[in-house]
Amino acid sequence: MRARFPLLLLIAATPAQAQLCNGNSIPLQPDGRALGHLPYGDAAPGSLVTVPTELAISTCRLRPEAAADLQRLIAAAAGDRAVEGLLYAFSCHRSLAYQQSTFCRTRQSDSGADRAISAAPPGHSEHATGYALDFTVRPADGCPDAEACMAAKPAFRWLVANAPRFGFEMSFPAGNKQGVKWEPWHWRWVGTSATAPGAARARFLFARARRDFAADPAVDPVPVIVPPPVVRTIDPPPADTGKRKKKQRRKDKAER
């Protein structure tokens, strides 16, 4: 069974062919990404649990291990005055069908033209894994959910300082090389350490994202291995043994 585990995960991460909006397909980049987003597939419904309603703005379903750490994170935030409000889960697991409707709606809306940069095509959303969610804060104070104005809130600063302690990292920091819009509200769970229950599966699914497009802040940042510089040595030219021998013979003859 262990030998089949990575294979099953790879199959689950295969992107669905549901990348159509009004008959228009979303072209894939040479590396398999769509609009910058990596392929993830969808989590099996039976692998998810419902987060307590008092912790979420709407129904939130996550993998059990991510849900447990989310509860601990929100409890810690609720007891910290620095948050200046209450953190909630806003959007958690999204099925392929739900993601398609979300993606097509944002792309077709004039007001959502900019946000469409961050809306992932179905089969390419971290939300589908059951390990990712969007945070929001109440009171909203005029800042809509899933908007960059969240970054100005004390709650966001609290997340940056504390979320990694609960196994969460920000997937799409400002200026990320993945080419996805900065999403201060979007965080993924990878476990507090590589040995935490469930962390191996999450880190396998996000391995490429964590290696090639670093989260910030990150849990156990993946080290960037820089190969040592190539040092080229220049060998001295071979000695002209013929001239040396002639020179030595002249020297010997003079000494006689």
LUMROTOR-636225 format. One record per residue (C-alpha): residue in one letter; x, y, z. Coordinates in pm, 1 decimal, padded with zeros to 6 digits. Layout:
N
<pt r="A" xx="X" yy="Y" zz="Z"/>
...
***
This chain:
256
<pt r="M" xx="00000.0" yy="00000.0" zz="00000.0"/>
<pt r="R" xx="00285.5" yy="00238.4" zz="00084.3"/>
<pt r="A" xx="00435.8" yy="00186.2" zz="-00258.9"/>
<pt r="R" xx="00103.6" yy="00284.4" zz="-00416.9"/>
<pt r="F" xx="00061.4" yy="00600.5" zz="-00203.3"/>
<pt r="P" xx="00270.4" yy="00839.6" zz="-00420.1"/>
<pt r="L" xx="00104.9" yy="00699.4" zz="-00734.0"/>
<pt r="L" xx="-00243.7" yy="00763.9" zz="-00592.8"/>
<pt r="L" xx="-00144.5" yy="01120.1" zz="-00505.7"/>
<pt r="L" xx="-00016.0" yy="01179.5" zz="-00855.0"/>
<pt r="I" xx="-00341.6" yy="01055.7" zz="-01000.6"/>
<pt r="A" xx="-00535.7" yy="01286.1" zz="-00764.0"/>
<pt r="A" xx="-00325.3" yy="01580.6" zz="-00876.0"/>
<pt r="T" xx="-00401.6" yy="01530.8" zz="-01244.6"/>
<pt r="P" xx="-00582.6" yy="01842.5" zz="-01370.1"/>
<pt r="A" xx="-00939.3" yy="01799.6" zz="-01486.7"/>
<pt r="Q" xx="-01038.1" yy="01896.2" zz="-01838.1"/>
<pt r="A" xx="-01290.4" yy="02151.3" zz="-01711.5"/>
<pt r="Q" xx="-01114.5" yy="02465.4" zz="-01823.6"/>
<pt r="L" xx="-01393.7" yy="02614.1" zz="-02036.1"/>
<pt r="C" xx="-01591.1" yy="02937.9" zz="-02003.2"/>
<pt r="N" xx="-01845.4" yy="02994.7" zz="-02280.9"/>
<pt r="G" xx="-01651.1" yy="02760.5" zz="-02506.5"/>
<pt r="N" xx="-01316.0" yy="02931.7" zz="-02449.6"/>
<pt r="S" xx="-01035.8" yy="02707.5" zz="-02328.0"/>
<pt r="I" xx="-00756.8" yy="02816.4" zz="-02097.0"/>
<pt r="P" xx="-00419.7" yy="02739.5" zz="-02257.7"/>
<pt r="L" xx="-00167.2" yy="02552.8" zz="-02050.8"/>
<pt r="Q" xx="00185.3" yy="02683.8" zz="-02013.4"/>
<pt r="P" xx="00469.9" yy="02450.7" zz="-02118.9"/>
<pt r="D" xx="00527.2" yy="02352.8" zz="-01755.0"/>
<pt r="G" xx="00162.2" yy="02252.9" zz="-01704.2"/>
<pt r="R" xx="00048.5" yy="02569.5" zz="-01528.0"/>
<pt r="A" xx="-00268.1" yy="02756.9" zz="-01623.4"/>
<pt r="L" xx="-00251.4" yy="03134.9" zz="-01573.2"/>
<pt r="G" xx="00037.3" yy="03067.1" zz="-01338.3"/>
<pt r="H" xx="-00151.0" yy="02811.6" zz="-01128.6"/>
<pt r="L" xx="-00018.4" yy="02459.0" zz="-01081.2"/>
<pt r="P" xx="-00235.3" yy="02148.3" zz="-01135.6"/>
<pt r="Y" xx="-00387.6" yy="01990.8" zz="-00822.5"/>
<pt r="G" xx="-00698.7" yy="01791.8" zz="-00912.5"/>
<pt r="D" xx="-00956.1" yy="01748.1" zz="-00633.5"/>
<pt r="A" xx="-00975.8" yy="01591.3" zz="-00288.3"/>
<pt r="A" xx="-01210.9" yy="01299.8" zz="-00232.9"/>
<pt r="P" xx="-01526.8" yy="01416.0" zz="-00047.5"/>
<pt r="G" xx="-01474.4" yy="01149.3" zz="00217.5"/>
<pt r="S" xx="-01134.9" yy="01294.1" zz="00307.3"/>
<pt r="L" xx="-01283.0" yy="01623.5" zz="00431.9"/>
<pt r="V" xx="-01446.6" yy="01737.3" zz="00755.0"/>
<pt r="T" xx="-01665.3" yy="02039.2" zz="00826.9"/>
<pt r="V" xx="-01507.6" yy="02312.8" zz="01038.3"/>
<pt r="P" xx="-01729.5" yy="02430.2" zz="01329.2"/>
<pt r="T" xx="-01969.9" yy="02696.5" zz="01205.2"/>
<pt r="E" xx="-01853.8" yy="02952.0" zz="01462.1"/>
<pt r="L" xx="-01509.9" yy="02956.0" zz="01296.4"/>
<pt r="A" xx="-01624.8" yy="03025.1" zz="00940.3"/>
<pt r="I" xx="-01828.2" yy="03282.3" zz="00750.1"/>
<pt r="S" xx="-01977.6" yy="03008.7" zz="00533.7"/>
<pt r="T" xx="-01949.6" yy="02629.7" zz="00517.9"/>
<pt r="C" xx="-01583.0" yy="02534.2" zz="00539.4"/>
<pt r="R" xx="-01457.3" yy="02183.0" zz="00467.7"/>
<pt r="L" xx="-01091.6" yy="02086.1" zz="00506.4"/>
<pt r="R" xx="-00871.2" yy="01784.2" zz="00562.3"/>
<pt r="P" xx="-00899.7" yy="01682.4" zz="00931.6"/>
<pt r="E" xx="-00540.4" yy="01773.3" zz="01020.3"/>
<pt r="A" xx="-00569.3" yy="02117.2" zz="00859.1"/>
<pt r="A" xx="-00904.3" yy="02177.1" zz="01029.3"/>
<pt r="A" xx="-00756.4" yy="02091.7" zz="01370.1"/>
<pt r="D" xx="-00471.3" yy="02340.6" zz="01330.0"/>
<pt r="L" xx="-00714.0" yy="02602.1" zz="01195.6"/>
<pt r="Q" xx="-00918.4" yy="02572.1" zz="01515.7"/>
<pt r="R" xx="-00605.4" yy="02623.2" zz="01724.8"/>
<pt r="L" xx="-00499.6" yy="02922.5" zz="01513.9"/>
<pt r="I" xx="-00837.7" yy="03096.5" zz="01540.8"/>
<pt r="A" xx="-00852.0" yy="03031.1" zz="01915.5"/>
<pt r="A" xx="-00508.1" yy="03187.7" zz="01959.6"/>
<pt r="A" xx="-00606.8" yy="03488.3" zz="01748.0"/>
<pt r="A" xx="-00928.1" yy="03536.6" zz="01945.6"/>
<pt r="G" xx="-00726.9" yy="03572.1" zz="02264.6"/>
<pt r="D" xx="-00479.5" yy="03824.5" zz="02123.3"/>
<pt r="R" xx="-00568.1" yy="04194.1" zz="02133.2"/>
<pt r="A" xx="-00317.7" yy="04259.7" zz="01853.9"/>
<pt r="V" xx="-00565.0" yy="04110.6" zz="01603.2"/>
<pt r="E" xx="-00812.7" yy="04394.3" zz="01663.0"/>
<pt r="G" xx="-01102.4" yy="04178.3" zz="01553.6"/>
<pt r="L" xx="-01185.2" yy="03814.4" zz="01492.5"/>
<pt r="L" xx="-01035.9" yy="03590.6" zz="01226.2"/>
<pt r="Y" xx="-01262.0" yy="03355.7" zz="01032.8"/>
<pt r="A" xx="-01225.6" yy="03100.4" zz="00755.7"/>
<pt r="F" xx="-01394.8" yy="03245.8" zz="00450.0"/>
<pt r="S" xx="-01345.9" yy="02994.9" zz="00166.3"/>
<pt r="C" xx="-01202.4" yy="02646.7" zz="00210.8"/>
<pt r="H" xx="-01230.0" yy="02338.1" zz="-00010.6"/>
<pt r="R" xx="-01384.5" yy="02400.5" zz="-00352.9"/>
<pt r="S" xx="-01496.7" yy="02119.8" zz="-00580.1"/>
<pt r="L" xx="-01402.7" yy="02130.5" zz="-00948.0"/>
<pt r="A" xx="-01756.3" yy="02236.3" zz="-01042.2"/>
<pt r="Y" xx="-01760.7" yy="02513.4" zz="-00782.0"/>
<pt r="Q" xx="-01415.9" yy="02631.3" zz="-00887.3"/>
<pt r="Q" xx="-01524.7" yy="02645.8" zz="-01249.9"/>
<pt r="S" xx="-01823.5" yy="02865.1" zz="-01164.5"/>
<pt r="T" xx="-01602.0" yy="03089.9" zz="-00949.8"/>
<pt r="F" xx="-01336.4" yy="03114.7" zz="-01218.0"/>
<pt r="C" xx="-01575.6" yy="03188.6" zz="-01503.8"/>
<pt r="R" xx="-01773.7" yy="03438.1" zz="-01296.4"/>
<pt r="T" xx="-01466.2" yy="03644.6" zz="-01206.2"/>
<pt r="R" xx="-01334.0" yy="03640.2" zz="-01562.2"/>
<pt r="Q" xx="-01664.5" yy="03750.3" zz="-01710.1"/>
<pt r="S" xx="-01724.7" yy="04028.3" zz="-01457.2"/>
<pt r="D" xx="-01593.9" yy="04375.5" zz="-01539.7"/>
<pt r="S" xx="-01538.1" yy="04440.1" zz="-01171.2"/>
<pt r="G" xx="-01347.9" yy="04114.7" zz="-01140.0"/>
<pt r="A" xx="-01102.6" yy="04171.0" zz="-01425.2"/>
<pt r="D" xx="-00811.4" yy="04228.4" zz="-01190.5"/>
<pt r="R" xx="-00911.9" yy="03952.3" zz="-00951.1"/>
<pt r="A" xx="-00929.0" yy="03708.0" zz="-01242.7"/>
<pt r="I" xx="-00550.2" yy="03701.4" zz="-01229.0"/>
<pt r="S" xx="-00576.7" yy="03513.8" zz="-00899.7"/>
<pt r="A" xx="-00883.5" yy="03300.8" zz="-00975.2"/>
<pt r="A" xx="-00747.1" yy="02958.5" zz="-01066.5"/>
<pt r="P" xx="-00900.3" yy="02747.9" zz="-01344.8"/>
<pt r="P" xx="-01068.6" yy="02425.7" zz="-01223.6"/>
<pt r="G" xx="-00812.8" yy="02156.7" zz="-01157.4"/>
<pt r="H" xx="-00548.6" yy="02419.4" zz="-01079.3"/>
<pt r="S" xx="-00664.3" yy="02554.0" zz="-00743.8"/>
<pt r="E" xx="-00496.8" yy="02490.4" zz="-00409.6"/>
<pt r="H" xx="-00846.0" yy="02503.9" zz="-00257.7"/>
<pt r="A" xx="-00926.4" yy="02171.7" zz="-00424.9"/>
<pt r="T" xx="-00665.2" yy="01991.1" zz="-00214.3"/>
<pt r="G" xx="-00854.6" yy="02049.9" zz="00111.2"/>
<pt r="Y" xx="-00543.0" yy="02209.4" zz="00261.6"/>
<pt r="A" xx="-00596.2" yy="02572.2" zz="00156.9"/>
<pt r="L" xx="-00833.1" yy="02842.7" zz="00275.5"/>
<pt r="D" xx="-00898.6" yy="03214.1" zz="00264.6"/>
<pt r="F" xx="-00902.4" yy="03413.6" zz="00587.7"/>
<pt r="T" xx="-01118.5" yy="03714.7" zz="00659.1"/>
<pt r="V" xx="-01159.4" yy="03938.1" zz="00961.2"/>
<pt r="R" xx="-01459.0" yy="04092.1" zz="01136.4"/>
<pt r="P" xx="-01542.7" yy="04371.3" zz="01166.5"/>
<pt r="A" xx="-01461.2" yy="04421.8" zz="00799.0"/>
<pt r="D" xx="-01433.7" yy="04802.2" zz="00831.5"/>
<pt r="G" xx="-01512.2" yy="04852.9" zz="00462.9"/>
<pt r="C" xx="-01263.9" yy="04594.0" zz="00334.1"/>
<pt r="P" xx="-01442.0" yy="04330.1" zz="00119.9"/>
<pt r="D" xx="-01344.5" yy="03966.7" zz="00156.7"/>
<pt r="A" xx="-01056.1" yy="03843.8" zz="-00061.0"/>
<pt r="E" xx="-00919.0" yy="04190.3" zz="-00136.3"/>
<pt r="A" xx="-00569.0" yy="04333.4" zz="-00093.8"/>
<pt r="C" xx="-00690.6" yy="04583.1" zz="00169.2"/>
<pt r="M" xx="-00669.7" yy="04295.3" zz="00417.7"/>
<pt r="A" xx="-00292.6" yy="04342.7" zz="00415.5"/>
<pt r="A" xx="-00340.5" yy="04674.2" zz="00599.1"/>
<pt r="K" xx="-00523.7" yy="04507.9" zz="00887.0"/>
<pt r="P" xx="-00364.7" yy="04411.7" zz="01220.4"/>
<pt r="A" xx="-00515.2" yy="04064.1" zz="01170.9"/>
<pt r="F" xx="-00297.4" yy="04012.1" zz="00864.0"/>
<pt r="R" xx="00014.0" yy="04120.6" zz="01050.8"/>
<pt r="W" xx="-00080.8" yy="03871.6" zz="01319.9"/>
<pt r="L" xx="-00110.1" yy="03595.2" zz="01060.1"/>
<pt r="V" xx="00231.8" yy="03676.8" zz="00916.3"/>
<pt r="A" xx="00385.1" yy="03652.9" zz="01263.5"/>
<pt r="N" xx="00191.8" yy="03352.0" zz="01390.6"/>
<pt r="A" xx="00030.6" yy="03138.9" zz="01117.5"/>
<pt r="P" xx="00345.2" yy="02928.3" zz="01054.5"/>
<pt r="R" xx="00329.0" yy="02816.1" zz="01421.1"/>
<pt r="F" xx="00005.6" yy="02640.1" zz="01327.3"/>
<pt r="G" xx="00131.3" yy="02493.7" zz="00998.8"/>
<pt r="F" xx="-00000.9" yy="02760.6" zz="00759.5"/>
<pt r="E" xx="00202.1" yy="02954.0" zz="00502.0"/>
<pt r="M" xx="00106.2" yy="03226.7" zz="00253.4"/>
<pt r="S" xx="00101.6" yy="03070.9" zz="-00093.1"/>
<pt r="F" xx="00117.1" yy="03383.3" zz="-00307.6"/>
<pt r="P" xx="00327.6" yy="03660.6" zz="-00149.9"/>
<pt r="A" xx="00380.6" yy="03995.8" zz="-00316.4"/>
<pt r="G" xx="00593.4" yy="03975.5" zz="-00631.3"/>
<pt r="N" xx="00586.3" yy="03594.1" zz="-00638.5"/>
<pt r="K" xx="00763.6" yy="03434.3" zz="-00935.0"/>
<pt r="Q" xx="00465.8" yy="03208.8" zz="-00998.2"/>
<pt r="G" xx="00294.4" yy="03503.3" zz="-01163.4"/>
<pt r="V" xx="-00016.5" yy="03484.6" zz="-00943.1"/>
<pt r="K" xx="-00170.4" yy="03797.4" zz="-00794.3"/>
<pt r="W" xx="-00065.3" yy="03871.2" zz="-00436.4"/>
<pt r="E" xx="-00322.0" yy="03710.9" zz="-00205.5"/>
<pt r="P" xx="-00267.9" yy="03811.6" zz="00156.8"/>
<pt r="W" xx="-00588.2" yy="03623.8" zz="00246.8"/>
<pt r="H" xx="-00490.0" yy="03285.9" zz="00094.4"/>
<pt r="W" xx="-00293.5" yy="03038.3" zz="00308.7"/>
<pt r="R" xx="-00217.8" yy="02668.0" zz="00272.7"/>
<pt r="W" xx="-00155.4" yy="02410.6" zz="00542.9"/>
<pt r="V" xx="00163.4" yy="02201.0" zz="00530.5"/>
<pt r="G" xx="00188.8" yy="02101.3" zz="00897.2"/>
<pt r="T" xx="00405.0" yy="02249.0" zz="01167.6"/>
<pt r="S" xx="00682.8" yy="02006.7" zz="01072.2"/>
<pt r="A" xx="00749.4" yy="01734.1" zz="00819.9"/>
<pt r="T" xx="00658.7" yy="01471.1" zz="01081.5"/>
<pt r="A" xx="00325.4" yy="01624.6" zz="01187.7"/>
<pt r="P" xx="00023.5" yy="01398.8" zz="01118.5"/>
<pt r="G" xx="-00090.7" yy="01449.8" zz="00759.4"/>
<pt r="A" xx="00197.2" yy="01681.6" zz="00672.1"/>
<pt r="A" xx="00365.9" yy="01431.7" zz="00439.9"/>
<pt r="R" xx="00063.9" yy="01421.3" zz="00208.9"/>
<pt r="A" xx="00022.1" yy="01800.8" zz="00207.4"/>
<pt r="R" xx="00390.6" yy="01861.8" zz="00145.5"/>
<pt r="F" xx="00389.6" yy="01607.4" zz="-00136.6"/>
<pt r="L" xx="00102.5" yy="01787.4" zz="-00310.9"/>
<pt r="F" xx="00268.1" yy="02126.9" zz="-00267.6"/>
<pt r="A" xx="00625.1" yy="02005.8" zz="-00326.6"/>
<pt r="R" xx="00672.8" yy="02176.4" zz="-00661.7"/>
<pt r="A" xx="00509.2" yy="02500.7" zz="-00549.2"/>
<pt r="R" xx="00723.7" yy="02512.7" zz="-00235.8"/>
<pt r="R" xx="01041.4" yy="02432.2" zz="-00427.1"/>
<pt r="D" xx="00997.9" yy="02664.7" zz="-00725.1"/>
<pt r="F" xx="00776.8" yy="02942.1" zz="-00583.7"/>
<pt r="A" xx="00853.9" yy="02996.2" zz="-00218.0"/>
<pt r="A" xx="00579.4" yy="03090.7" zz="00025.8"/>
<pt r="D" xx="00636.2" yy="03394.4" zz="00248.7"/>
<pt r="P" xx="00605.6" yy="03353.6" zz="00536.9"/>
<pt r="A" xx="00682.0" yy="02984.8" zz="00503.8"/>
<pt r="V" xx="00678.4" yy="02684.6" zz="00735.3"/>
<pt r="D" xx="01017.4" yy="02511.7" zz="00734.7"/>
<pt r="P" xx="01130.2" yy="02705.2" zz="00424.3"/>
<pt r="V" xx="01256.1" yy="02475.3" zz="00151.0"/>
<pt r="P" xx="01628.5" yy="02547.7" zz="00119.6"/>
<pt r="V" xx="01745.9" yy="02674.2" zz="-00214.6"/>
<pt r="I" xx="02047.6" yy="02465.9" zz="-00312.7"/>
<pt r="V" xx="02295.9" yy="02674.5" zz="-00504.1"/>
<pt r="P" xx="02554.7" yy="02461.8" zz="-00686.6"/>
<pt r="P" xx="02915.5" yy="02555.9" zz="-00613.0"/>
<pt r="P" xx="03084.6" yy="02766.1" zz="-00878.4"/>
<pt r="V" xx="03280.4" yy="02578.8" zz="-01140.9"/>
<pt r="V" xx="03648.7" yy="02648.8" zz="-01092.0"/>
<pt r="R" xx="03853.9" yy="02597.1" zz="-01403.1"/>
<pt r="T" xx="04221.8" yy="02535.9" zz="-01351.2"/>
<pt r="I" xx="04471.3" yy="02616.4" zz="-01622.5"/>
<pt r="D" xx="04750.2" yy="02364.9" zz="-01644.3"/>
<pt r="P" xx="05098.7" yy="02504.6" zz="-01712.6"/>
<pt r="P" xx="05230.6" yy="02435.4" zz="-02060.9"/>
<pt r="P" xx="05430.3" yy="02116.5" zz="-02084.9"/>
<pt r="A" xx="05803.7" yy="02162.8" zz="-02039.1"/>
<pt r="D" xx="06017.9" yy="02152.7" zz="-02356.3"/>
<pt r="T" xx="06240.1" yy="01862.8" zz="-02251.6"/>
<pt r="G" xx="06442.7" yy="01883.4" zz="-02574.9"/>
<pt r="K" xx="06562.7" yy="02241.6" zz="-02506.1"/>
<pt r="R" xx="06633.9" yy="02158.2" zz="-02143.3"/>
<pt r="K" xx="06854.0" yy="01864.8" zz="-02242.7"/>
<pt r="K" xx="07047.2" yy="02074.3" zz="-02496.7"/>
<pt r="K" xx="07098.5" yy="02348.9" zz="-02238.2"/>
<pt r="Q" xx="07225.8" yy="02099.1" zz="-01983.4"/>
<pt r="R" xx="07470.0" yy="01944.5" zz="-02238.3"/>
<pt r="R" xx="07612.9" yy="02292.9" zz="-02319.6"/>
<pt r="K" xx="07655.0" yy="02358.6" zz="-01949.8"/>
<pt r="D" xx="07831.3" yy="02025.9" zz="-01894.0"/>
<pt r="K" xx="08064.5" yy="02086.4" zz="-02193.5"/>
<pt r="A" xx="08160.5" yy="02434.0" zz="-02066.5"/>
<pt r="E" xx="08250.0" yy="02293.8" zz="-01726.3"/>
<pt r="R" xx="08492.1" yy="02046.4" zz="-01880.2"/>
***
